[in-house]
């Protein structure tokens, strides 16, 4: 993979560390102060570890090793060779899993005994939430190489250490493991950090080669060389792995090249993406994912194009953050424009839309466009959590706060979202007691974990969503008025699919996305199906459209016909399209269908498909069980 900027945290004197603990560095905006602040939020003891729970029991360590056995089997020879060389300079080498638990260790030389005293040993937890700022835990959270030198460590017991940590990414860009080498502070050496980076590069190549081969690399390579147009084999992170002759000619040599990851993913779904400008020509990007839905990489072709992709209608280019929100319906475009403007502020956003219209996708775009995009977005479905658990999930809890609580407690979702965005979906389902607690957070950022008297602080940007009329709930006393006015800073209403003028364009894009997931060319929509899409009321919105087209894409050849649609669209009350065929496929009669009738039909269909299992029916509808129960009552279907 391509080179990644490293984070070097170095402090030789304890004076700055002491000033931080005394609260005298509050205005310090340096990376070191930032990671120390994160350690303090995790309640790490700056004096060092005292709990034996930080060492995994041997049985659990064996389970973790089993989970990482494939990775270990591939990287073990490289790891052991590197460990042997660095042991001559008194460095211990460690391989940790994505949780920061050390699975294997080797080498160490004269440092080995001291390493075990500070728990640089197999089974030890070195996640940042457990040990504070350190090369293993910090590199995992930062997702990049990290050097921690001397008193930059948060725990005093580690102030005489130098540690170099480097995540090992698989072909999908996910962290498979972490390599760390550590010794005494006197052994700090930039050449050691570079040696670790070189070793990780080799390990990642082994992982990529293994996963790409398992995903069917050979036919992909044959397809690559057969293309007359420029074609590339690209990793999931966007790095070019191979290129054909036409691509070499176009780019003028074998130098390193890469594609924007978000652009690749959008193009693979059939969404509009900017054309690539090379020389004096524009090229259309055509992407075929490799490895199924969770793509390990892409086969990318460049085809000559006179303009932008995704249709002949021109419109201003959207930012990358909003690229996944496809559509040119005027009302929808206005919502996106307003969302982009509010995204650059800290004004709370309230999304009002029916289920299945893309509320969470819009919330993620707002976060990605904001100044908090490098911090977490934490999504919470208020309707999917039991009322007695939602407070502990959101605010966290101390150990033993209630029956079934983890002994070490939980930081809670608010803590995880600190500095970023908290997305509360189905906010209307929030219990009254929790509404009061959330109001306090929005007023001054303070909260307490369940079972704890200590007051904590958080800094989050709030985005809420609901399909219900919050104003009506406020009038009936079911939702706090003061909270309502806090969360509705900017109110955005996504149009329902039946109200949008771009339904056909959306259908074409979804078919392209689904066909790419099935690793086949996209079928066309027949005229009968196009007419049906325009006439159907779509009570399930884009989610219903996608599931319908997924069924049809699997069955279709080069063209989707009415016979490829799901059989539950063949109700007696519908009229047949086109010539008689078997089985008969139907569309809604010209008599208007009311919203209530359409909703009831969708609920009945979901329950029938789930064989009467209400949990499964709720999953198919994309709603919480509590919401499904309300729908049953509303339409008299109990």
C-alpha positions as CSV (number, residue, x, y, z in Angstrom):
1,X,0.0,0.0,0.0
2,X,1.0,3.6,-0.4
3,X,3.0,5.5,2.2
4,X,1.1,6.9,5.2
5,X,2.1,9.8,7.4
6,X,3.6,8.7,10.7
7,X,2.8,10.2,14.1
8,X,5.9,10.8,16.1
9,X,5.3,11.6,19.8
10,X,8.5,12.5,21.6
11,X,9.2,14.0,25.0
12,X,12.4,13.5,26.9
13,X,11.6,15.4,30.1
14,X,8.7,14.6,32.5
15,X,8.0,18.4,33.0
16,X,5.4,18.7,30.3
17,X,3.7,15.5,31.4
18,X,3.5,16.8,34.9
19,X,2.1,20.1,33.7
20,X,-0.6,18.3,31.8
21,X,-1.7,16.3,34.8
22,X,-1.8,19.5,36.8
23,X,-4.1,21.1,34.2
24,X,-1.6,23.7,33.1
25,X,-1.6,22.7,29.4
26,X,-5.2,23.4,28.7
27,X,-4.4,25.7,25.7
28,X,-1.9,23.2,24.2
29,X,-3.3,22.0,20.8
30,X,-0.3,19.8,19.9
31,X,-0.9,16.1,18.8
32,X,0.8,15.0,22.1
33,X,-1.6,17.0,24.3
34,X,-4.5,15.6,22.2
35,X,-3.6,12.0,22.7
36,X,-2.9,12.5,26.4
37,X,-6.4,14.1,26.7
38,X,-7.8,11.0,25.1
39,X,-6.0,8.8,27.7
40,X,-7.4,10.9,30.5
41,X,-10.9,10.5,29.1
42,X,-10.3,6.7,29.2
43,X,-9.6,7.1,33.0
44,X,-6.1,5.5,32.6
45,X,-4.0,5.8,35.7
46,X,-1.0,7.9,34.8
47,X,1.1,6.2,37.4
48,X,0.9,2.8,35.6
49,X,-1.0,-0.5,35.6
50,X,-2.1,-2.2,38.8
51,X,-4.8,-4.6,37.6
52,X,-4.1,-8.2,36.8
53,X,-7.2,-8.1,34.5
54,X,-4.9,-6.5,31.9
55,X,-3.4,-9.9,31.2
56,X,-5.7,-12.3,29.3
57,X,-6.2,-15.8,30.7
58,X,-4.4,-18.4,28.7
59,X,-7.6,-19.9,27.3
60,X,-8.8,-16.5,26.0
61,X,-5.3,-15.8,24.6
62,X,-5.5,-19.1,22.7
63,X,-8.9,-18.1,21.3
64,X,-7.5,-14.7,20.1
65,X,-4.6,-16.5,18.5
66,X,-7.0,-18.8,16.7
67,X,-8.9,-15.8,15.3
68,X,-5.6,-14.4,14.0
69,X,-4.1,-17.7,12.9
70,X,-4.4,-17.0,9.2
71,X,-2.6,-13.7,9.5
72,X,0.1,-15.2,11.8
73,X,0.7,-18.1,9.4
74,X,1.4,-15.6,6.6
75,X,3.6,-13.1,8.5
76,X,5.4,-15.3,11.0
77,X,8.6,-15.9,8.9
78,X,9.0,-12.1,8.3
79,X,8.2,-11.4,12.0
80,X,10.7,-13.9,13.3
81,X,13.5,-12.7,11.0
82,X,13.0,-9.1,11.9
83,X,12.8,-9.9,15.6
84,X,16.1,-11.8,15.5
85,X,17.9,-8.9,13.9
86,X,16.4,-6.3,16.3
87,X,17.1,-8.5,19.3
88,X,20.8,-7.7,18.7
89,X,19.9,-4.1,19.6
90,X,17.8,-5.1,22.6
91,X,14.4,-4.6,21.0
92,X,11.5,-6.9,21.8
93,X,9.1,-7.5,18.9
94,X,5.4,-7.9,19.5
95,X,2.4,-8.8,17.2
96,X,-0.9,-7.6,18.6
97,X,-4.5,-8.2,17.4
98,X,-6.8,-5.3,16.4
99,X,-7.9,-4.9,20.1
100,X,-4.3,-4.3,21.2
101,X,-3.8,-7.6,22.9
102,X,-0.2,-9.0,22.4
103,X,-0.5,-12.4,20.7
104,X,3.1,-13.2,20.0
105,X,6.5,-11.8,21.1
106,X,10.1,-12.5,20.2
107,X,13.6,-11.3,20.8
108,X,14.4,-8.6,23.3
109,X,18.0,-9.3,24.1
110,X,19.1,-7.7,27.3
111,X,15.7,-5.8,27.5
112,X,13.6,-9.0,27.7
113,X,13.4,-9.2,31.5
114,X,12.5,-5.5,31.8
115,X,9.9,-5.9,29.0
116,X,8.0,-8.5,31.0
117,X,8.1,-6.2,34.1
118,X,6.2,-3.5,32.2
119,X,3.9,-6.2,30.7
120,X,5.3,-6.2,27.2
121,X,4.3,-9.8,27.0
122,X,1.9,-12.2,25.4
123,X,-1.7,-11.8,26.6
124,X,-1.2,-8.2,27.8
125,X,-3.7,-5.5,26.8
126,X,-2.1,-2.5,25.3
127,X,-5.1,-0.8,23.9
128,X,-5.1,3.0,24.5
129,X,-8.2,2.7,26.7
130,X,-6.3,0.4,29.0
131,X,-2.7,1.7,28.9
132,X,-3.1,5.3,27.7
133,X,-0.8,6.7,25.0
134,X,1.5,4.0,23.7
135,X,2.6,2.8,20.3
136,X,0.3,-0.2,20.1
137,X,-3.0,1.4,21.3
138,X,-2.4,4.8,19.7
139,X,-1.4,3.4,16.3
140,X,-4.6,1.3,16.4
141,X,-6.8,4.3,17.1
142,X,-4.9,6.6,14.7
143,X,-4.8,3.9,12.0
144,X,-1.2,4.9,11.1
145,X,2.4,4.3,12.2
146,X,3.1,5.8,15.6
147,X,6.4,6.3,17.5
148,X,6.1,7.1,21.2
149,X,9.4,8.2,22.8
150,X,10.1,8.6,26.5
151,X,7.8,10.7,28.5
152,X,5.3,11.0,25.7
153,X,3.9,7.7,27.2
154,X,0.9,8.5,29.4
155,X,1.9,6.0,32.1
156,X,4.9,7.0,34.2
157,X,6.2,3.4,34.2
158,X,6.8,3.6,30.5
159,X,8.8,6.9,30.4
160,X,12.1,5.1,29.9
161,X,10.8,3.3,26.8
162,X,10.9,3.9,23.0
163,X,8.1,2.1,21.0
164,X,7.4,1.9,17.3
165,X,4.0,0.7,16.3
166,X,2.7,0.1,12.8
167,X,-0.8,-1.3,11.8
168,X,-0.8,-4.1,9.3
169,X,-3.7,-3.7,6.8
170,X,-5.3,-6.4,4.8
171,X,-6.5,-6.2,1.2
172,X,-9.7,-4.6,2.3
173,X,-7.9,-1.8,4.1
174,X,-8.9,-3.2,7.6
175,X,-6.4,-3.7,10.4
176,X,-5.4,-7.3,10.5
177,X,-2.7,-7.0,13.3
178,X,-0.2,-4.5,14.6
179,X,3.6,-4.8,14.7
180,X,5.4,-3.1,17.6
181,X,9.1,-3.1,18.6
182,X,10.1,-1.6,22.0
183,X,13.4,-1.1,23.9
184,X,14.9,1.3,26.4
185,X,14.9,5.0,25.6
186,X,18.6,5.0,24.9
187,X,18.0,2.7,21.9
188,X,15.7,5.2,20.1
189,X,16.8,5.1,16.4
190,X,15.1,6.4,13.3
191,X,16.5,3.4,11.4
192,X,14.5,1.0,13.6
193,X,11.3,2.8,12.8
194,X,12.1,2.5,9.1
195,X,12.9,-1.2,9.5
196,X,9.4,-1.7,11.1
197,X,7.8,0.1,8.2
198,X,9.7,-2.1,5.7
199,X,8.7,-5.3,7.5
200,X,5.0,-4.2,7.6
201,X,5.1,-3.4,3.9
202,X,6.2,-7.0,3.2
203,X,3.6,-8.4,5.5
204,X,0.8,-6.4,3.8
205,X,2.0,-7.6,0.4
206,X,1.7,-11.2,1.7
207,X,-1.8,-10.6,3.0
208,X,-3.0,-8.9,-0.2
209,X,-1.6,-11.6,-2.4
210,X,-3.3,-14.3,-0.3
211,X,-6.7,-12.5,-0.2
212,X,-6.7,-11.5,-3.8
213,X,-5.9,-15.0,-4.9
214,X,-8.6,-16.4,-2.7
215,X,-11.1,-13.9,-4.3
216,X,-10.3,-15.1,-7.8
217,X,-7.3,-13.1,-8.9
218,X,-6.4,-15.2,-12.0
219,X,-9.5,-14.6,-14.1
220,X,-9.3,-10.9,-13.0
221,X,-5.8,-10.7,-14.3
222,X,-6.8,-12.3,-17.6
223,X,-9.6,-9.7,-18.0
224,X,-7.2,-6.9,-17.2
225,X,-4.8,-7.8,-20.0
226,X,-7.7,-8.4,-22.5
227,X,-9.0,-4.9,-22.3
228,X,-8.0,-2.6,-25.2
229,X,-8.8,0.5,-23.0
230,X,-6.5,1.4,-20.0
231,X,-7.2,-1.0,-17.1
232,X,-5.9,-1.3,-13.6
233,X,-6.0,-3.8,-10.8
234,X,-6.6,-1.6,-7.7
235,X,-6.5,-2.5,-4.0
236,X,-9.5,-1.5,-1.8
237,X,-7.5,1.5,-0.5
238,X,-7.0,2.8,-4.1
239,X,-3.4,1.8,-4.8
240,X,-2.7,0.5,-8.3
241,X,-1.3,-3.1,-8.1
242,X,-1.2,-4.0,-11.8
243,X,-1.9,-2.2,-15.1
244,X,-2.2,-3.3,-18.7
245,X,-0.3,-2.1,-21.7
246,X,-2.8,0.6,-22.6
247,X,-2.6,2.0,-19.1
248,X,1.2,2.0,-19.1
249,X,1.2,3.9,-22.4
250,X,-1.3,6.4,-21.0
251,X,0.5,7.1,-17.8
252,X,4.0,6.9,-19.4
253,X,5.7,4.4,-17.1
254,X,5.5,2.1,-14.0
255,X,5.4,4.8,-11.3
256,X,3.2,4.6,-8.3
257,X,-0.4,5.6,-9.0
258,X,-3.7,5.6,-7.0
259,X,-7.4,6.2,-7.3
260,X,-9.6,8.0,-4.7
261,X,-11.2,5.3,-2.6
262,X,-14.6,7.1,-2.3
263,X,-14.7,7.6,-6.1
264,X,-14.1,3.9,-6.7
265,X,-16.8,2.8,-4.3
266,X,-19.3,5.3,-5.8
267,X,-18.5,4.2,-9.4
268,X,-18.9,0.6,-8.4
269,X,-22.4,1.4,-7.3
270,X,-23.2,3.1,-10.6
271,X,-23.3,6.5,-9.0
272,X,-22.1,9.7,-10.9
273,X,-18.5,10.4,-10.4
274,X,-16.2,13.0,-11.9
275,X,-14.4,12.1,-15.2
276,X,-10.6,11.5,-15.0
277,X,-8.7,14.1,-16.9
278,X,-5.4,12.7,-18.4
279,X,-3.6,14.9,-21.0
280,X,-6.3,16.6,-23.1
281,X,-8.9,13.9,-22.7
282,X,-11.6,13.0,-20.2
283,X,-12.0,9.3,-19.3
284,X,-15.1,7.7,-17.8
285,X,-14.3,5.4,-14.8
286,X,-15.8,1.9,-15.0
287,X,-15.3,-0.2,-11.8
288,X,-15.9,-3.9,-11.2
289,X,-15.5,-4.9,-7.5
290,X,-13.4,-8.0,-6.7
291,X,-14.4,-10.2,-3.8
292,X,-18.2,-9.6,-3.6
293,X,-20.1,-7.0,-1.6
294,X,-17.1,-6.4,0.7
295,X,-14.8,-5.7,-2.1
296,X,-11.1,-6.6,-1.7
297,X,-10.2,-4.4,-4.6
298,X,-11.4,-3.3,-8.1
299,X,-10.8,-3.8,-11.8
300,X,-10.9,-0.3,-13.1
301,X,-11.2,0.7,-16.8
302,X,-10.9,4.1,-18.3
303,X,-13.1,4.8,-21.2
304,X,-13.1,8.0,-23.3
305,X,-15.9,10.3,-22.3
306,X,-17.0,13.7,-23.5
307,X,-18.3,14.8,-20.1
308,X,-19.3,13.8,-16.6
309,X,-20.7,10.4,-15.7
310,X,-24.1,9.3,-14.6
311,X,-26.3,10.9,-17.3
312,X,-26.5,13.6,-19.8
313,X,-28.1,16.1,-17.5
314,X,-25.5,18.5,-16.3
315,X,-25.4,19.8,-12.7
316,X,-22.8,21.2,-10.3
317,X,-20.4,18.6,-9.0
318,X,-21.0,17.5,-5.4
319,X,-18.4,17.2,-2.8
320,X,-17.1,13.7,-2.1
321,X,-19.0,13.6,1.1
322,X,-22.3,13.8,-0.7
323,X,-21.4,11.7,-3.8
324,X,-23.2,8.6,-2.5
325,X,-26.5,10.5,-2.4
326,X,-27.6,10.0,-6.0
327,X,-30.4,12.0,-7.6
328,X,-31.3,15.2,-9.5
329,X,-34.8,15.7,-8.2
330,X,-35.0,19.5,-7.6
331,X,-36.4,19.1,-4.1
332,X,-33.8,16.5,-3.2
333,X,-31.0,18.7,-4.6
334,X,-32.2,21.6,-2.4
335,X,-32.0,19.4,0.7
336,X,-28.4,18.3,-0.2
337,X,-27.4,22.0,-0.8
338,X,-28.8,23.0,2.6
339,X,-27.2,19.9,4.3
340,X,-23.8,20.8,2.9
341,X,-24.1,24.4,4.2
342,X,-25.1,23.3,7.7
343,X,-22.5,20.6,7.7
344,X,-19.8,23.2,8.0
345,X,-21.3,24.5,11.3
346,X,-22.0,22.9,14.7
347,X,-25.7,23.7,14.4
348,X,-27.7,20.5,15.4
349,X,-29.5,18.9,12.5
350,X,-32.9,17.3,12.5
351,X,-33.7,15.0,9.6
352,X,-37.4,14.4,8.9
353,X,-38.2,11.6,6.5
354,X,-40.0,8.3,6.0
355,X,-38.3,5.0,6.7
356,X,-36.0,3.9,3.8
357,X,-35.3,7.4,2.3
358,X,-31.6,7.5,3.3
359,X,-31.5,9.4,6.6
360,X,-28.4,7.7,7.9
361,X,-26.6,8.1,4.6
362,X,-27.3,11.9,4.7
363,X,-26.2,12.0,8.4
364,X,-22.9,10.4,7.4
365,X,-22.4,12.8,4.5
366,X,-23.0,15.8,6.9
367,X,-20.4,14.4,9.3
368,X,-17.9,13.8,6.4
369,X,-18.3,17.4,5.2
370,X,-17.9,18.8,8.7
371,X,-14.8,20.0,10.5
372,X,-15.2,16.9,12.7
373,X,-14.8,14.4,9.9
374,X,-11.5,13.1,11.3
375,X,-13.3,12.2,14.6
376,X,-15.9,9.3,15.0
377,X,-19.5,9.3,13.9
378,X,-21.5,7.2,16.4
379,X,-24.9,6.1,15.2
380,X,-27.6,5.1,17.8
381,X,-31.0,3.6,16.8
382,X,-33.2,4.8,19.8
383,X,-36.0,2.5,18.7
384,X,-33.8,-0.6,18.6
385,X,-32.7,-0.4,22.3
386,X,-34.7,-1.5,25.3
387,X,-35.7,1.5,27.4
388,X,-33.9,0.1,30.4
389,X,-30.6,-0.3,28.5
390,X,-30.5,2.9,26.3
391,X,-29.2,5.1,29.1
392,X,-26.3,2.7,29.9
393,X,-25.5,2.3,26.2
394,X,-25.5,6.1,25.6
395,X,-23.9,7.4,28.8
396,X,-21.9,4.3,29.8
397,X,-21.9,2.7,33.3
398,X,-19.5,1.7,36.1
399,X,-18.8,-1.9,36.9
400,X,-21.6,-3.6,38.8
401,X,-24.1,-0.8,38.1
402,X,-26.8,-3.3,37.3
403,X,-27.3,-7.1,36.8
404,X,-25.3,-8.2,33.8
405,X,-23.0,-5.2,33.7
406,X,-19.4,-5.8,32.7
407,X,-17.0,-5.8,35.6
408,X,-14.9,-3.1,34.0
409,X,-17.9,-1.0,33.1
410,X,-18.4,0.7,29.8
411,X,-17.4,4.2,28.5
412,X,-20.6,4.6,26.6
413,X,-21.4,5.9,23.1
414,X,-21.2,9.5,24.1
415,X,-17.5,9.0,25.1
416,X,-16.8,7.3,21.9
417,X,-18.4,10.2,19.9
418,X,-16.4,12.8,21.8
419,X,-15.1,15.4,19.3
420,X,-17.2,13.9,16.5
421,X,-20.9,13.5,15.6
422,X,-23.6,11.6,17.5
423,X,-26.4,10.4,15.2
424,X,-29.7,9.6,17.0
425,X,-32.0,7.7,14.6
426,X,-35.7,7.3,15.6
427,X,-35.2,10.0,18.3
428,X,-38.9,10.1,18.8
429,X,-38.7,6.7,20.5
430,X,-36.4,8.0,23.2
431,X,-37.9,7.4,26.7
432,X,-38.8,10.6,28.7
433,X,-36.1,9.9,31.4
434,X,-33.4,9.8,28.8
435,X,-34.7,12.9,27.1
436,X,-34.0,14.9,30.3
437,X,-30.5,13.4,30.5
438,X,-29.8,14.3,26.8
439,X,-31.0,17.8,27.3
440,X,-28.4,18.3,30.0
441,X,-25.7,17.2,27.6
442,X,-26.8,19.6,25.0
443,X,-26.9,22.5,27.5
444,X,-23.4,22.2,28.9
445,X,-21.8,19.0,27.6
446,X,-22.0,17.3,31.1
447,X,-23.2,13.9,31.9
448,X,-22.6,11.0,34.3
449,X,-22.3,7.3,33.7
450,X,-25.0,5.0,35.1
451,X,-24.1,4.2,38.7
452,X,-21.5,7.0,39.0
453,X,-21.6,10.4,40.7
454,X,-18.7,11.8,38.8
455,X,-19.6,14.5,36.2
456,X,-18.0,14.1,32.8
457,X,-17.8,16.3,29.8
458,X,-18.2,15.6,26.1
459,X,-18.2,17.7,22.9
460,X,-20.4,16.2,20.2
461,X,-22.3,17.6,17.2
462,X,-25.8,16.2,17.2
463,X,-27.7,14.9,14.2
464,X,-31.2,13.4,14.9
465,X,-33.7,11.7,12.6
466,X,-37.3,10.5,12.9
467,X,-40.1,9.5,10.6
468,X,-42.7,10.8,13.1
469,X,-44.3,14.2,13.6
470,X,-42.2,15.6,16.5
471,X,-44.3,18.7,16.7
472,X,-47.4,16.7,17.3
473,X,-45.6,14.5,19.9
474,X,-44.6,17.7,21.8
475,X,-48.2,19.0,21.7
476,X,-49.4,15.7,23.2
477,X,-46.7,15.6,25.9
478,X,-44.9,12.6,24.4
479,X,-41.7,14.5,23.7
480,X,-40.0,17.3,25.7
481,X,-40.6,20.7,24.2
482,X,-37.2,22.1,25.4
483,X,-35.4,19.2,23.9
484,X,-37.3,19.6,20.7
485,X,-36.2,23.2,20.3
486,X,-32.6,22.1,21.1
487,X,-32.3,19.4,18.4
488,X,-34.2,21.2,15.6
489,X,-31.5,23.8,14.9
490,X,-31.6,22.9,11.1
491,X,-34.5,20.9,9.9
492,X,-34.1,19.0,6.6
493,X,-37.0,17.0,5.1
494,X,-36.0,14.3,2.6
495,X,-38.7,13.6,0.0
496,X,-40.3,10.2,-0.2
497,X,-39.4,8.2,-3.3
498,X,-42.9,8.5,-4.7
499,X,-42.5,12.3,-4.6
500,X,-39.2,12.3,-6.5
501,X,-39.0,13.0,-10.3
502,X,-35.7,10.9,-10.6
503,X,-37.1,7.5,-9.8
504,X,-35.9,5.9,-13.0
505,X,-32.4,7.3,-12.7
506,X,-32.2,5.9,-9.2
507,X,-33.4,2.5,-10.4
508,X,-30.8,2.4,-13.1
509,X,-28.1,3.3,-10.6
510,X,-29.2,0.7,-8.2
511,X,-29.3,-2.0,-10.9
512,X,-25.7,-1.1,-11.8
513,X,-24.7,-1.4,-8.1
514,X,-26.4,-4.7,-7.6
515,X,-25.0,-6.1,-10.8
516,X,-21.5,-5.1,-9.7
517,X,-22.0,-6.9,-6.4
518,X,-23.0,-10.0,-8.4
519,X,-20.0,-9.5,-10.7
520,X,-22.0,-9.3,-13.9
521,X,-23.0,-6.6,-16.4
522,X,-26.0,-4.5,-15.5
523,X,-29.3,-5.5,-17.2
524,X,-31.5,-2.8,-18.8
525,X,-35.0,-2.0,-17.6
526,X,-37.8,-2.9,-20.0
527,X,-40.3,-0.3,-21.0
528,X,-43.0,-2.1,-19.0
529,X,-40.8,-2.2,-15.8
530,X,-40.0,1.5,-16.3
531,X,-43.7,2.4,-16.5
532,X,-44.3,0.3,-13.4
533,X,-41.6,2.0,-11.4
534,X,-43.1,5.4,-12.2
535,X,-46.6,4.3,-11.1
536,X,-45.8,2.2,-8.0
537,X,-46.4,4.2,-4.7
538,X,-43.2,2.9,-3.0
539,X,-44.2,3.0,0.6
540,X,-40.9,1.4,1.5
541,X,-39.0,4.1,-0.4
542,X,-35.5,3.5,-1.6
543,X,-35.1,0.4,0.6
544,X,-38.1,-1.2,-1.1
545,X,-36.8,-0.2,-4.6
546,X,-33.5,-1.7,-3.9
547,X,-34.9,-5.0,-2.6
548,X,-37.2,-5.3,-5.6
549,X,-34.5,-4.6,-8.1
550,X,-32.1,-7.0,-6.2
551,X,-34.7,-9.8,-6.8
552,X,-35.1,-8.8,-10.4
553,X,-31.4,-8.5,-11.2
554,X,-30.7,-12.0,-10.0
555,X,-33.3,-13.5,-12.3
556,X,-32.8,-11.2,-15.3
557,X,-30.7,-11.7,-18.4
558,X,-29.8,-8.7,-20.4
559,X,-33.1,-7.0,-19.6
560,X,-35.3,-6.8,-16.6
561,X,-38.9,-7.8,-17.5
562,X,-42.1,-7.8,-15.4
563,X,-41.7,-11.5,-14.9
564,X,-38.5,-10.9,-12.9
565,X,-40.2,-8.8,-10.2
566,X,-41.0,-10.3,-6.8
567,X,-44.2,-12.4,-6.9
568,X,-45.9,-10.4,-4.2
569,X,-46.4,-7.6,-6.7
570,X,-49.0,-9.8,-8.5
571,X,-52.0,-8.9,-6.3
572,X,-55.5,-9.4,-7.9
573,X,-56.2,-5.6,-7.5
574,X,-53.5,-4.7,-9.9
575,X,-53.7,-4.3,-13.7
576,X,-51.4,-6.3,-16.1
577,X,-48.7,-4.5,-18.1
578,X,-48.0,-5.4,-21.7
579,X,-48.8,-8.6,-23.4
580,X,-50.2,-11.7,-21.5
581,X,-47.4,-13.7,-19.9
582,X,-46.9,-16.4,-17.3
583,X,-46.8,-15.6,-14.5
584,X,-48.8,-12.4,-14.8
585,X,-47.1,-9.4,-13.4
586,X,-49.1,-6.4,-12.4
587,X,-48.9,-2.7,-11.6
588,X,-51.2,-0.5,-9.5
589,X,-54.5,0.2,-11.0
590,X,-55.2,3.8,-12.0
591,X,-57.3,4.3,-8.9
592,X,-55.1,6.2,-6.4
593,X,-53.7,4.2,-3.5
594,X,-53.8,5.9,-0.1
595,X,-50.6,6.1,2.0
596,X,-52.3,4.1,4.8
597,X,-53.3,1.3,2.4
598,X,-49.8,1.3,0.9
599,X,-48.2,1.1,4.3
600,X,-50.5,-1.7,5.4
601,X,-49.7,-3.7,2.3
602,X,-46.0,-3.4,2.9
603,X,-46.4,-4.5,6.5
604,X,-48.5,-7.5,5.5
605,X,-46.1,-8.5,2.8
606,X,-43.1,-8.3,5.2
607,X,-44.8,-10.5,7.8
608,X,-45.8,-13.0,5.1
609,X,-42.2,-13.2,3.8
610,X,-40.9,-13.6,7.3
611,X,-43.4,-16.5,8.0
612,X,-45.1,-14.6,10.8
613,X,-41.8,-13.9,12.6
614,X,-42.2,-10.3,13.7
615,X,-38.5,-9.8,14.5
616,X,-37.6,-10.9,11.0
617,X,-40.4,-8.8,9.5
618,X,-39.0,-5.7,11.4
619,X,-35.6,-6.4,10.0
620,X,-36.9,-6.7,6.5
621,X,-38.7,-3.4,6.9
622,X,-35.6,-1.8,8.4
623,X,-37.5,-0.6,11.6
624,X,-37.4,-1.5,15.3
625,X,-39.8,-4.1,16.6
626,X,-41.5,-1.4,18.7
627,X,-42.1,0.6,15.5
628,X,-43.6,-2.5,13.8
629,X,-45.9,-3.0,16.7
630,X,-47.2,0.5,16.4
631,X,-47.7,0.0,12.6
632,X,-49.7,-3.2,13.4
633,X,-51.9,-1.3,15.8
634,X,-52.3,1.7,13.5
635,X,-53.5,-0.4,10.6
636,X,-55.6,-2.9,12.6
637,X,-53.3,-5.8,11.8
638,X,-52.7,-7.2,15.3
